[in-house]
C-alpha cells in the first residue's frame, strides 16, 4: 500500500494526539477482514500492512484515487530513513 501513496504530513504519535485533541489512539482489528485500523476520538485511520509499528508515526497520505486518510506506520516508511534523533 505504501508504494502508491503520497505522504503530505508526518507526525509523531504525541504530535498527532495533540493536533487531533485526543488522549489516545487505539489499534483495532476488523473481525471480517482481519485488517488493522486505528481510532482516535470518533474517527478512524489505516494501519500499514506490515502491522503494528515498533516506532510509530502517523502520516496524512493521498491514495492514487485522490482520497486522503491518516496512516499509522513505522518510522522512516514512505520517506527518507531517520539517521539521528535529538
PDB file of N, CA, C and O in Angstrom:
ATOM      1  N   UNK A   1       0.828  -1.190   0.000  1.00  0.00           N
ATOM      2  CA  UNK A   1       0.000   0.000   0.000  1.00  0.00           C
ATOM      3  C   UNK A   1       0.869   1.248   0.000  1.00  0.00           C
ATOM      4  O   UNK A   1       0.553   2.198  -0.717  1.00  0.00           O
ATOM      5  N   UNK A   2       1.957   1.288   0.778  1.00  0.00           N
ATOM      6  CA  UNK A   2       2.757   2.489   0.945  1.00  0.00           C
ATOM      7  C   UNK A   2       3.355   2.984  -0.363  1.00  0.00           C
ATOM      8  O   UNK A   2       3.501   4.193  -0.541  1.00  0.00           O
ATOM      9  N   UNK A   3       3.710   2.081  -1.296  1.00  0.00           N
ATOM     10  CA  UNK A   3       4.393   2.475  -2.522  1.00  0.00           C
ATOM     11  C   UNK A   3       3.548   3.362  -3.416  1.00  0.00           C
ATOM     12  O   UNK A   3       4.097   4.106  -4.228  1.00  0.00           O
ATOM     13  N   UNK A   4       2.242   3.307  -3.295  1.00  0.00           N
ATOM     14  CA  UNK A   4       1.361   4.074  -4.159  1.00  0.00           C
ATOM     15  C   UNK A   4       0.819   5.318  -3.475  1.00  0.00           C
ATOM     16  O   UNK A   4      -0.008   6.023  -4.053  1.00  0.00           O
ATOM     17  N   UNK A   5       1.261   5.601  -2.273  1.00  0.00           N
ATOM     18  CA  UNK A   5       0.747   6.725  -1.511  1.00  0.00           C
ATOM     19  C   UNK A   5       1.684   7.923  -1.599  1.00  0.00           C
ATOM     20  O   UNK A   5       2.902   7.773  -1.699  1.00  0.00           O
ATOM     21  N   UNK A   6       1.091   9.116  -1.561  1.00  0.00           N
ATOM     22  CA  UNK A   6       1.852  10.352  -1.458  1.00  0.00           C
ATOM     23  C   UNK A   6       1.727  10.839  -0.023  1.00  0.00           C
ATOM     24  O   UNK A   6       0.621  11.050   0.473  1.00  0.00           O
ATOM     25  N   UNK A   7       2.867  11.019   0.646  1.00  0.00           N
ATOM     26  CA  UNK A   7       2.868  11.467   2.034  1.00  0.00           C
ATOM     27  C   UNK A   7       2.846  12.991   2.073  1.00  0.00           C
ATOM     28  O   UNK A   7       3.691  13.647   1.464  1.00  0.00           O
ATOM     29  N   UNK A   8       1.863  13.557   2.800  1.00  0.00           N
ATOM     30  CA  UNK A   8       1.740  15.013   2.898  1.00  0.00           C
ATOM     31  C   UNK A   8       2.292  15.560   4.206  1.00  0.00           C
ATOM     32  O   UNK A   8       2.993  16.572   4.208  1.00  0.00           O
ATOM     33  N   UNK A   9       1.987  14.909   5.303  1.00  0.00           N
ATOM     34  CA  UNK A   9       2.410  15.391   6.622  1.00  0.00           C
ATOM     35  C   UNK A   9       2.663  14.188   7.513  1.00  0.00           C
ATOM     36  O   UNK A   9       1.850  13.265   7.556  1.00  0.00           O
ATOM     37  N   UNK A  10       3.779  14.191   8.220  1.00  0.00           N
ATOM     38  CA  UNK A  10       4.104  13.092   9.123  1.00  0.00           C
ATOM     39  C   UNK A  10       4.328  13.649  10.521  1.00  0.00           C
ATOM     40  O   UNK A  10       5.062  14.619  10.711  1.00  0.00           O
ATOM     41  N   UNK A  11       3.681  13.016  11.498  1.00  0.00           N
ATOM     42  CA  UNK A  11       3.735  13.454  12.887  1.00  0.00           C
ATOM     43  C   UNK A  11       4.104  12.294  13.797  1.00  0.00           C
ATOM     44  O   UNK A  11       3.848  11.133  13.476  1.00  0.00           O
ATOM     45  N   UNK A  12       4.709  12.617  14.934  1.00  0.00           N
ATOM     46  CA  UNK A  12       4.858  11.592  15.962  1.00  0.00           C
ATOM     47  C   UNK A  12       3.473  11.302  16.523  1.00  0.00           C
ATOM     48  O   UNK A  12       2.538  12.071  16.300  1.00  0.00           O
ATOM     49  N   UNK A  13       3.339  10.213  17.239  1.00  0.00           N
ATOM     50  CA  UNK A  13       2.046   9.891  17.850  1.00  0.00           C
ATOM     51  C   UNK A  13       1.627  11.006  18.804  1.00  0.00           C
ATOM     52  O   UNK A  13       0.457  11.390  18.828  1.00  0.00           O
ATOM     53  N   UNK A  14       2.561  11.526  19.585  1.00  0.00           N
ATOM     54  CA  UNK A  14       2.232  12.602  20.532  1.00  0.00           C
ATOM     55  C   UNK A  14       1.788  13.868  19.800  1.00  0.00           C
ATOM     56  O   UNK A  14       0.826  14.512  20.220  1.00  0.00           O
ATOM     57  N   UNK A  15       2.466  14.233  18.725  1.00  0.00           N
ATOM     58  CA  UNK A  15       2.059  15.397  17.933  1.00  0.00           C
ATOM     59  C   UNK A  15       0.676  15.184  17.335  1.00  0.00           C
ATOM     60  O   UNK A  15      -0.150  16.096  17.330  1.00  0.00           O
ATOM     61  N   UNK A  16       0.423  13.976  16.831  1.00  0.00           N
ATOM     62  CA  UNK A  16      -0.871  13.662  16.232  1.00  0.00           C
ATOM     63  C   UNK A  16      -1.986  13.778  17.269  1.00  0.00           C
ATOM     64  O   UNK A  16      -3.022  14.388  17.003  1.00  0.00           O
ATOM     65  N   UNK A  17      -1.776  13.194  18.451  1.00  0.00           N
ATOM     66  CA  UNK A  17      -2.800  13.255  19.502  1.00  0.00           C
ATOM     67  C   UNK A  17      -3.074  14.701  19.911  1.00  0.00           C
ATOM     68  O   UNK A  17      -4.228  15.073  20.122  1.00  0.00           O
ATOM     69  N   UNK A  18      -2.037  15.511  20.023  1.00  0.00           N
ATOM     70  CA  UNK A  18      -2.226  16.920  20.377  1.00  0.00           C
ATOM     71  C   UNK A  18      -2.985  17.661  19.277  1.00  0.00           C
ATOM     72  O   UNK A  18      -3.888  18.445  19.570  1.00  0.00           O
ATOM     73  N   UNK A  19      -2.627  17.422  18.020  1.00  0.00           N
ATOM     74  CA  UNK A  19      -3.287  18.093  16.897  1.00  0.00           C
ATOM     75  C   UNK A  19      -4.754  17.700  16.776  1.00  0.00           C
ATOM     76  O   UNK A  19      -5.592  18.524  16.409  1.00  0.00           O
ATOM     77  N   UNK A  20      -5.066  16.446  17.083  1.00  0.00           N
ATOM     78  CA  UNK A  20      -6.438  15.952  16.972  1.00  0.00           C
ATOM     79  C   UNK A  20      -7.225  16.144  18.269  1.00  0.00           C
ATOM     80  O   UNK A  20      -8.423  15.864  18.321  1.00  0.00           O
ATOM     81  N   UNK A  21      -6.550  16.621  19.308  1.00  0.00           N
ATOM     82  CA  UNK A  21      -7.151  16.843  20.626  1.00  0.00           C
ATOM     83  C   UNK A  21      -7.754  15.558  21.198  1.00  0.00           C
ATOM     84  O   UNK A  21      -8.893  15.542  21.664  1.00  0.00           O
ATOM     85  N   UNK A  22      -6.965  14.488  21.152  1.00  0.00           N
ATOM     86  CA  UNK A  22      -7.372  13.207  21.743  1.00  0.00           C
ATOM     87  C   UNK A  22      -6.278  12.752  22.699  1.00  0.00           C
ATOM     88  O   UNK A  22      -5.115  13.123  22.545  1.00  0.00           O
ATOM     89  N   UNK A  23      -6.658  11.946  23.689  1.00  0.00           N
ATOM     90  CA  UNK A  23      -5.660  11.490  24.654  1.00  0.00           C
ATOM     91  C   UNK A  23      -5.082  10.131  24.310  1.00  0.00           C
ATOM     92  O   UNK A  23      -4.112   9.697  24.932  1.00  0.00           O
ATOM     93  N   UNK A  24      -5.667   9.446  23.322  1.00  0.00           N
ATOM     94  CA  UNK A  24      -5.135   8.140  22.937  1.00  0.00           C
ATOM     95  C   UNK A  24      -5.570   7.784  21.522  1.00  0.00           C
ATOM     96  O   UNK A  24      -6.553   8.308  20.999  1.00  0.00           O
ATOM     97  N   UNK A  25      -4.809   6.879  20.922  1.00  0.00           N
ATOM     98  CA  UNK A  25      -5.248   6.216  19.699  1.00  0.00           C
ATOM     99  C   UNK A  25      -5.222   4.721  20.009  1.00  0.00           C
ATOM    100  O   UNK A  25      -4.371   4.244  20.760  1.00  0.00           O
ATOM    101  N   UNK A  26      -6.152   4.004  19.429  1.00  0.00           N
ATOM    102  CA  UNK A  26      -6.250   2.567  19.676  1.00  0.00           C
ATOM    103  C   UNK A  26      -6.190   1.818  18.358  1.00  0.00           C
ATOM    104  O   UNK A  26      -6.889   2.168  17.407  1.00  0.00           O
ATOM    105  N   UNK A  27      -5.349   0.781  18.299  1.00  0.00           N
ATOM    106  CA  UNK A  27      -5.280  -0.080  17.121  1.00  0.00           C
ATOM    107  C   UNK A  27      -6.273  -1.216  17.325  1.00  0.00           C
ATOM    108  O   UNK A  27      -6.283  -1.873  18.366  1.00  0.00           O
ATOM    109  N   UNK A  28      -7.105  -1.436  16.314  1.00  0.00           N
ATOM    110  CA  UNK A  28      -8.135  -2.474  16.374  1.00  0.00           C
ATOM    111  C   UNK A  28      -8.052  -3.330  15.114  1.00  0.00           C
ATOM    112  O   UNK A  28      -7.388  -2.971  14.141  1.00  0.00           O
ATOM    113  N   UNK A  29      -8.745  -4.474  15.155  1.00  0.00           N
ATOM    114  CA  UNK A  29      -8.756  -5.374  14.001  1.00  0.00           C
ATOM    115  C   UNK A  29     -10.185  -5.594  13.549  1.00  0.00           C
ATOM    116  O   UNK A  29     -11.062  -5.905  14.355  1.00  0.00           O
ATOM    117  N   UNK A  30     -10.417  -5.430  12.245  1.00  0.00           N
ATOM    118  CA  UNK A  30     -11.732  -5.700  11.680  1.00  0.00           C
ATOM    119  C   UNK A  30     -11.952  -7.208  11.716  1.00  0.00           C
ATOM    120  O   UNK A  30     -11.186  -7.949  11.101  1.00  0.00           O
ATOM    121  N   UNK A  31     -12.983  -7.682  12.424  1.00  0.00           N
ATOM    122  CA  UNK A  31     -13.189  -9.128  12.546  1.00  0.00           C
ATOM    123  C   UNK A  31     -13.558  -9.817  11.230  1.00  0.00           C
ATOM    124  O   UNK A  31     -13.388 -11.030  11.102  1.00  0.00           O
ATOM    125  N   UNK A  32     -14.057  -9.065  10.260  1.00  0.00           N
ATOM    126  CA  UNK A  32     -14.448  -9.668   8.981  1.00  0.00           C
ATOM    127  C   UNK A  32     -13.278  -9.771   8.003  1.00  0.00           C
ATOM    128  O   UNK A  32     -13.172 -10.741   7.252  1.00  0.00           O
ATOM    129  N   UNK A  33     -12.395  -8.760   8.018  1.00  0.00           N
ATOM    130  CA  UNK A  33     -11.285  -8.742   7.057  1.00  0.00           C
ATOM    131  C   UNK A  33      -9.926  -9.023   7.702  1.00  0.00           C
ATOM    132  O   UNK A  33      -8.946  -9.278   7.004  1.00  0.00           O
ATOM    133  N   UNK A  34      -9.872  -8.975   9.026  1.00  0.00           N
ATOM    134  CA  UNK A  34      -8.633  -9.107   9.802  1.00  0.00           C
ATOM    135  C   UNK A  34      -7.657  -7.954   9.578  1.00  0.00           C
ATOM    136  O   UNK A  34      -6.533  -8.004  10.079  1.00  0.00           O
ATOM    137  N   UNK A  35      -8.055  -6.916   8.841  1.00  0.00           N
ATOM    138  CA  UNK A  35      -7.191  -5.756   8.634  1.00  0.00           C
ATOM    139  C   UNK A  35      -7.178  -4.895   9.892  1.00  0.00           C
ATOM    140  O   UNK A  35      -8.179  -4.777  10.599  1.00  0.00           O
ATOM    141  N   UNK A  36      -6.015  -4.297  10.152  1.00  0.00           N
ATOM    142  CA  UNK A  36      -5.875  -3.402  11.291  1.00  0.00           C
ATOM    143  C   UNK A  36      -6.286  -1.987  10.905  1.00  0.00           C
ATOM    144  O   UNK A  36      -6.119  -1.569   9.759  1.00  0.00           O
ATOM    145  N   UNK A  37      -6.826  -1.259  11.874  1.00  0.00           N
ATOM    146  CA  UNK A  37      -7.129   0.155  11.718  1.00  0.00           C
ATOM    147  C   UNK A  37      -6.935   0.804  13.073  1.00  0.00           C
ATOM    148  O   UNK A  37      -6.799   0.110  14.080  1.00  0.00           O
ATOM    149  N   UNK A  38      -6.921   2.136  13.110  1.00  0.00           N
ATOM    150  CA  UNK A  38      -6.820   2.791  14.410  1.00  0.00           C
ATOM    151  C   UNK A  38      -7.936   3.800  14.566  1.00  0.00           C
ATOM    152  O   UNK A  38      -8.455   4.347  13.593  1.00  0.00           O
ATOM    153  N   UNK A  39      -8.293   4.032  15.828  1.00  0.00           N
ATOM    154  CA  UNK A  39      -9.330   5.001  16.144  1.00  0.00           C
ATOM    155  C   UNK A  39      -8.725   6.125  16.969  1.00  0.00           C
ATOM    156  O   UNK A  39      -7.815   5.918  17.772  1.00  0.00           O
ATOM    157  N   UNK A  40      -9.259   7.317  16.746  1.00  0.00           N
ATOM    158  CA  UNK A  40      -8.882   8.488  17.544  1.00  0.00           C
ATOM    159  C   UNK A  40     -10.133   9.343  17.665  1.00  0.00           C
ATOM    160  O   UNK A  40     -10.632   9.886  16.679  1.00  0.00           O
ATOM    161  N   UNK A  41     -10.630   9.454  18.890  1.00  0.00           N
ATOM    162  CA  UNK A  41     -11.925  10.094  19.075  1.00  0.00           C
ATOM    163  C   UNK A  41     -12.976   9.267  18.356  1.00  0.00           C
ATOM    164  O   UNK A  41     -13.060   8.054  18.551  1.00  0.00           O
ATOM    165  N   UNK A  42     -13.778   9.920  17.524  1.00  0.00           N
ATOM    166  CA  UNK A  42     -14.811   9.202  16.765  1.00  0.00           C
ATOM    167  C   UNK A  42     -14.381   8.921  15.325  1.00  0.00           C
ATOM    168  O   UNK A  42     -15.203   8.520  14.501  1.00  0.00           O
ATOM    169  N   UNK A  43     -13.101   9.128  15.017  1.00  0.00           N
ATOM    170  CA  UNK A  43     -12.592   8.948  13.656  1.00  0.00           C
ATOM    171  C   UNK A  43     -11.697   7.716  13.575  1.00  0.00           C
ATOM    172  O   UNK A  43     -11.269   7.169  14.590  1.00  0.00           O
ATOM    173  N   UNK A  44     -11.426   7.292  12.331  1.00  0.00           N
ATOM    174  CA  UNK A  44     -10.567   6.125  12.120  1.00  0.00           C
ATOM    175  C   UNK A  44      -9.470   6.441  11.111  1.00  0.00           C
ATOM    176  O   UNK A  44      -9.575   7.379  10.321  1.00  0.00           O
ATOM    177  N   UNK A  45      -8.424   5.638  11.157  1.00  0.00           N
ATOM    178  CA  UNK A  45      -7.332   5.720  10.205  1.00  0.00           C
ATOM    179  C   UNK A  45      -6.854   4.318   9.876  1.00  0.00           C
ATOM    180  O   UNK A  45      -7.268   3.347  10.508  1.00  0.00           O
ATOM    181  N   UNK A  46      -5.991   4.219   8.896  1.00  0.00           N
ATOM    182  CA  UNK A  46      -5.470   2.923   8.461  1.00  0.00           C
ATOM    183  C   UNK A  46      -4.169   2.601   9.192  1.00  0.00           C
ATOM    184  O   UNK A  46      -3.470   3.493   9.672  1.00  0.00           O
ATOM    185  N   UNK A  47      -3.860   1.311   9.266  1.00  0.00           N
ATOM    186  CA  UNK A  47      -2.581   0.841   9.799  1.00  0.00           C
ATOM    187  C   UNK A  47      -1.842   0.174   8.644  1.00  0.00           C
ATOM    188  O   UNK A  47      -2.433  -0.602   7.894  1.00  0.00           O
ATOM    189  N   UNK A  48      -0.564   0.471   8.500  1.00  0.00           N
ATOM    190  CA  UNK A  48       0.239  -0.100   7.416  1.00  0.00           C
ATOM    191  C   UNK A  48       0.129  -1.622   7.409  1.00  0.00           C
ATOM    192  O   UNK A  48      -0.010  -2.244   8.462  1.00  0.00           O
ATOM    193  N   UNK A  49       0.191  -2.210   6.230  1.00  0.00           N
ATOM    194  CA  UNK A  49       0.016  -3.657   6.080  1.00  0.00           C
ATOM    195  C   UNK A  49       1.081  -4.454   6.816  1.00  0.00           C
ATOM    196  O   UNK A  49       0.886  -5.643   7.068  1.00  0.00           O
ATOM    197  N   UNK A  50       2.203  -3.831   7.166  1.00  0.00           N
ATOM    198  CA  UNK A  50       3.257  -4.532   7.907  1.00  0.00           C
ATOM    199  C   UNK A  50       2.884  -4.753   9.364  1.00  0.00           C
ATOM    200  O   UNK A  50       3.598  -5.454  10.080  1.00  0.00           O
ATOM    201  N   UNK A  51       1.784  -4.172   9.816  1.00  0.00           N
ATOM    202  CA  UNK A  51       1.319  -4.405  11.179  1.00  0.00           C
ATOM    203  C   UNK A  51       1.613  -3.260  12.124  1.00  0.00           C
ATOM    204  O   UNK A  51       1.977  -2.162  11.703  1.00  0.00           O
ATOM    205  N   UNK A  52       1.450  -3.533  13.417  1.00  0.00           N
ATOM    206  CA  UNK A  52       1.628  -2.517  14.447  1.00  0.00           C
ATOM    207  C   UNK A  52       3.107  -2.129  14.506  1.00  0.00           C
ATOM    208  O   UNK A  52       3.964  -2.985  14.723  1.00  0.00           O
ATOM    209  N   UNK A  53       3.407  -0.850  14.314  1.00  0.00           N
ATOM    210  CA  UNK A  53       4.806  -0.430  14.276  1.00  0.00           C
ATOM    211  C   UNK A  53       5.459  -0.382  15.655  1.00  0.00           C
ATOM    212  O   UNK A  53       4.807  -0.078  16.655  1.00  0.00           O
ATOM    213  N   UNK A  54       6.753  -0.686  15.692  1.00  0.00           N
ATOM    214  CA  UNK A  54       7.525  -0.582  16.934  1.00  0.00           C
ATOM    215  C   UNK A  54       7.852   0.879  17.237  1.00  0.00           C
ATOM    216  O   UNK A  54       7.897   1.283  18.399  1.00  0.00           O
ATOM    217  N   UNK A  55       8.078   1.665  16.189  1.00  0.00           N
ATOM    218  CA  UNK A  55       8.385   3.095  16.317  1.00  0.00           C
ATOM    219  C   UNK A  55       7.353   3.851  15.475  1.00  0.00           C
ATOM    220  O   UNK A  55       7.647   4.252  14.349  1.00  0.00           O
ATOM    221  N   UNK A  56       6.140   4.048  16.018  1.00  0.00           N
ATOM    222  CA  UNK A  56       5.028   4.549  15.218  1.00  0.00           C
ATOM    223  C   UNK A  56       5.109   6.029  14.864  1.00  0.00           C
ATOM    224  O   UNK A  56       5.566   6.863  15.647  1.00  0.00           O
ATOM    225  N   UNK A  57       4.653   6.313  13.669  1.00  0.00           N
ATOM    226  CA  UNK A  57       4.445   7.666  13.171  1.00  0.00           C
ATOM    227  C   UNK A  57       3.066   7.663  12.518  1.00  0.00           C
ATOM    228  O   UNK A  57       2.558   6.611  12.130  1.00  0.00           O
ATOM    229  N   UNK A  58       2.464   8.844  12.400  1.00  0.00           N
ATOM    230  CA  UNK A  58       1.164   8.969  11.748  1.00  0.00           C
ATOM    231  C   UNK A  58       1.315   9.985  10.623  1.00  0.00           C
ATOM    232  O   UNK A  58       1.792  11.098  10.840  1.00  0.00           O
ATOM    233  N   UNK A  59       0.904   9.592   9.421  1.00  0.00           N
ATOM    234  CA  UNK A  59       1.024  10.473   8.262  1.00  0.00           C
ATOM    235  C   UNK A  59      -0.319  10.661   7.583  1.00  0.00           C
ATOM    236  O   UNK A  59      -1.132   9.742   7.496  1.00  0.00           O
ATOM    237  N   UNK A  60      -0.529  11.892   7.098  1.00  0.00           N
ATOM    238  CA  UNK A  60      -1.659  12.126   6.208  1.00  0.00           C
ATOM    239  C   UNK A  60      -1.162  11.747   4.820  1.00  0.00           C
ATOM    240  O   UNK A  60      -0.167  12.289   4.339  1.00  0.00           O
ATOM    241  N   UNK A  61      -1.861  10.814   4.180  1.00  0.00           N
ATOM    242  CA  UNK A  61      -1.431  10.316   2.880  1.00  0.00           C
ATOM    243  C   UNK A  61      -2.547  10.462   1.854  1.00  0.00           C
ATOM    244  O   UNK A  61      -3.725  10.558   2.200  1.00  0.00           O
ATOM    245  N   UNK A  62      -2.153  10.478   0.595  1.00  0.00           N
ATOM    246  CA  UNK A  62      -3.107  10.548  -0.510  1.00  0.00           C
ATOM    247  C   UNK A  62      -2.956   9.305  -1.372  1.00  0.00           C
ATOM    248  O   UNK A  62      -1.851   8.957  -1.788  1.00  0.00           O
ATOM    249  N   UNK A  63      -4.070   8.643  -1.635  1.00  0.00           N
ATOM    250  CA  UNK A  63      -4.101   7.455  -2.483  1.00  0.00           C
ATOM    251  C   UNK A  63      -4.170   7.882  -3.952  1.00  0.00           C
ATOM    252  O   UNK A  63      -4.484   9.036  -4.243  1.00  0.00           O
ATOM    253  N   UNK A  64      -3.879   6.966  -4.874  1.00  0.00           N
ATOM    254  CA  UNK A  64      -3.942   7.300  -6.303  1.00  0.00           C
ATOM    255  C   UNK A  64      -5.300   7.851  -6.753  1.00  0.00           C
ATOM    256  O   UNK A  64      -5.369   8.609  -7.720  1.00  0.00           O
ATOM    257  N   UNK A  65      -6.381   7.473  -6.055  1.00  0.00           N
ATOM    258  CA  UNK A  65      -7.709   7.972  -6.435  1.00  0.00           C
ATOM    259  C   UNK A  65      -8.002   9.368  -5.893  1.00  0.00           C
ATOM    260  O   UNK A  65      -9.087   9.905  -6.116  1.00  0.00           O
ATOM    261  N   UNK A  66      -7.032   9.963  -5.175  1.00  0.00           N
ATOM    262  CA  UNK A  66      -7.202  11.310  -4.646  1.00  0.00           C
ATOM    263  C   UNK A  66      -7.730  11.382  -3.224  1.00  0.00           C
ATOM    264  O   UNK A  66      -7.763  12.460  -2.631  1.00  0.00           O
ATOM    265  N   UNK A  67      -8.142  10.256  -2.673  1.00  0.00           N
ATOM    266  CA  UNK A  67      -8.644  10.257  -1.296  1.00  0.00           C
ATOM    267  C   UNK A  67      -7.478  10.413  -0.321  1.00  0.00           C
ATOM    268  O   UNK A  67      -6.375   9.932  -0.578  1.00  0.00           O
ATOM    269  N   UNK A  68      -7.731  11.086   0.794  1.00  0.00           N
ATOM    270  CA  UNK A  68      -6.703  11.254   1.817  1.00  0.00           C
ATOM    271  C   UNK A  68      -7.165  10.601   3.110  1.00  0.00           C
ATOM    272  O   UNK A  68      -8.359  10.538   3.404  1.00  0.00           O
ATOM    273  N   UNK A  69      -6.196  10.118   3.872  1.00  0.00           N
ATOM    274  CA  UNK A  69      -6.504   9.489   5.153  1.00  0.00           C
ATOM    275  C   UNK A  69      -5.246   9.473   6.007  1.00  0.00           C
ATOM    276  O   UNK A  69      -4.141   9.707   5.518  1.00  0.00           O
ATOM    277  N   UNK A  70      -5.434   9.193   7.289  1.00  0.00           N
ATOM    278  CA  UNK A  70      -4.316   9.066   8.219  1.00  0.00           C
ATOM    279  C   UNK A  70      -3.831   7.628   8.225  1.00  0.00           C
ATOM    280  O   UNK A  70      -4.634   6.695   8.233  1.00  0.00           O
ATOM    281  N   UNK A  71      -2.509   7.449   8.220  1.00  0.00           N
ATOM    282  CA  UNK A  71      -1.887   6.130   8.191  1.00  0.00           C
ATOM    283  C   UNK A  71      -0.911   6.002   9.360  1.00  0.00           C
ATOM    284  O   UNK A  71      -0.011   6.828   9.516  1.00  0.00           O
ATOM    285  N   UNK A  72      -1.092   4.969  10.173  1.00  0.00           N
ATOM    286  CA  UNK A  72      -0.157   4.635  11.243  1.00  0.00           C
ATOM    287  C   UNK A  72       0.876   3.688  10.652  1.00  0.00           C
ATOM    288  O   UNK A  72       0.517   2.645  10.105  1.00  0.00           O
ATOM    289  N   UNK A  73       2.163   4.041  10.756  1.00  0.00           N
ATOM    290  CA  UNK A  73       3.203   3.253  10.093  1.00  0.00           C
ATOM    291  C   UNK A  73       4.501   3.328  10.873  1.00  0.00           C
ATOM    292  O   UNK A  73       4.625   4.095  11.828  1.00  0.00           O
ATOM    293  N   UNK A  74       5.452   2.535  10.463  1.00  0.00           N
ATOM    294  CA  UNK A  74       6.776   2.508  11.083  1.00  0.00           C
ATOM    295  C   UNK A  74       7.552   3.775  10.722  1.00  0.00           C
ATOM    296  O   UNK A  74       7.472   4.253   9.590  1.00  0.00           O
ATOM    297  N   UNK A  75       8.285   4.304  11.665  1.00  0.00           N
ATOM    298  CA  UNK A  75       9.128   5.471  11.423  1.00  0.00           C
ATOM    299  C   UNK A  75      10.061   5.194  10.246  1.00  0.00           C
ATOM    300  O   UNK A  75      10.674   4.130  10.167  1.00  0.00           O
ATOM    301  N   UNK A  76      10.162   6.159   9.334  1.00  0.00           N
ATOM    302  CA  UNK A  76      11.027   6.009   8.171  1.00  0.00           C
ATOM    303  C   UNK A  76      10.315   5.457   6.954  1.00  0.00           C
ATOM    304  O   UNK A  76      10.873   5.504   5.858  1.00  0.00           O
ATOM    305  N   UNK A  77       9.096   4.932   7.097  1.00  0.00           N
ATOM    306  CA  UNK A  77       8.349   4.385   5.972  1.00  0.00           C
ATOM    307  C   UNK A  77       7.825   5.514   5.099  1.00  0.00           C
ATOM    308  O   UNK A  77       7.248   6.478   5.603  1.00  0.00           O
ATOM    309  N   UNK A  78       8.022   5.398   3.803  1.00  0.00           N
ATOM    310  CA  UNK A  78       7.433   6.341   2.864  1.00  0.00           C
ATOM    311  C   UNK A  78       8.247   7.600   2.626  1.00  0.00           C
ATOM    312  O   UNK A  78       7.872   8.426   1.795  1.00  0.00           O
ATOM    313  N   UNK A  79       9.331   7.759   3.324  1.00  0.00           N
ATOM    314  CA  UNK A  79      10.173   8.932   3.112  1.00  0.00           C
ATOM    315  C   UNK A  79      11.609   8.546   3.447  1.00  0.00           C
ATOM    316  O   UNK A  79      11.929   7.363   3.566  1.00  0.00           O
ATOM    317  N   UNK A  80      12.448   9.521   3.593  1.00  0.00           N
ATOM    318  CA  UNK A  80      13.854   9.234   3.895  1.00  0.00           C
ATOM    319  C   UNK A  80      13.986   8.582   5.267  1.00  0.00           C
ATOM    320  O   UNK A  80      13.260   8.946   6.192  1.00  0.00           O
ATOM    321  N   UNK A  81      14.900   7.624   5.413  1.00  0.00           N
ATOM    322  CA  UNK A  81      15.094   6.986   6.716  1.00  0.00           C
ATOM    323  C   UNK A  81      15.672   7.964   7.733  1.00  0.00           C
ATOM    324  O   UNK A  81      16.416   8.876   7.374  1.00  0.00           O
ATOM    325  N   UNK A  82      15.330   7.772   8.986  1.00  0.00           N
ATOM    326  CA  UNK A  82      15.830   8.614  10.071  1.00  0.00           C
ATOM    327  C   UNK A  82      17.267   8.202  10.380  1.00  0.00           C
ATOM    328  O   UNK A  82      17.538   7.029  10.638  1.00  0.00           O
ATOM    329  N   UNK A  83      18.172   9.150  10.356  1.00  0.00           N
ATOM    330  CA  UNK A  83      19.574   8.877  10.648  1.00  0.00           C
ATOM    331  C   UNK A  83      19.940   9.230  12.082  1.00  0.00           C
ATOM    332  O   UNK A  83      20.831   8.614  12.667  1.00  0.00           O
ATOM    333  N   UNK A  84      19.255  10.222  12.650  1.00  0.00           N
ATOM    334  CA  UNK A  84      19.524  10.618  14.033  1.00  0.00           C
ATOM    335  C   UNK A  84      18.286  11.292  14.598  1.00  0.00           C
ATOM    336  O   UNK A  84      17.515  11.919  13.872  1.00  0.00           O
ATOM    337  N   UNK A  85      18.112  11.154  15.888  1.00  0.00           N
ATOM    338  CA  UNK A  85      17.015  11.811  16.591  1.00  0.00           C
ATOM    339  C   UNK A  85      17.593  12.533  17.794  1.00  0.00           C
ATOM    340  O   UNK A  85      18.404  11.961  18.523  1.00  0.00           O
ATOM    341  N   UNK A  86      17.188  13.795  18.020  1.00  0.00           N
ATOM    342  CA  UNK A  86      17.709  14.582  19.137  1.00  0.00           C
ATOM    343  C   UNK A  86      16.588  15.013  20.050  1.00  0.00           C
ATOM    344  O   UNK A  86      16.832  15.688  21.051  1.00  0.00           O
TER     345      UNK A  86
END
